[in-house]
Amino acid sequence: MPYGGHAADYNETDETTHTDEVGTNLFYEPIPFEFIRTFEELPQLIVSVNEVPAVCHNLTCDFTYIEPVGIIDSFTYDHSTRVLVITGTNLPDVIDNI
């Protein structure tokens, strides 16, 4: 109703159109990355780089917890010789055990 008018003087018709979103369209909205999962025997990691979700190589994000074998107490790095010296307790002696 216009300002200062009377209801009997004002005639308004509703010409609103409603369309139904359901149809025979074969395309769907994309599924968010957070909801895509596969069944795996081992626990999986969710990987991100610079806060952007990433996919693991060969889609294998397996995670296996291994008991720590030693404790690093300190380390030094010499830039001129490019030598890293690590000192600690119970560190493995064989590189294959690291």
Summary of the structure (lengths in Angstrom):
residues: 98
radius of gyration: 32.6
end to end distance: 81.8
largest distance: 97.7
contacts: 104
relative contact order: 0.11
helix: 12%
strand: 23%
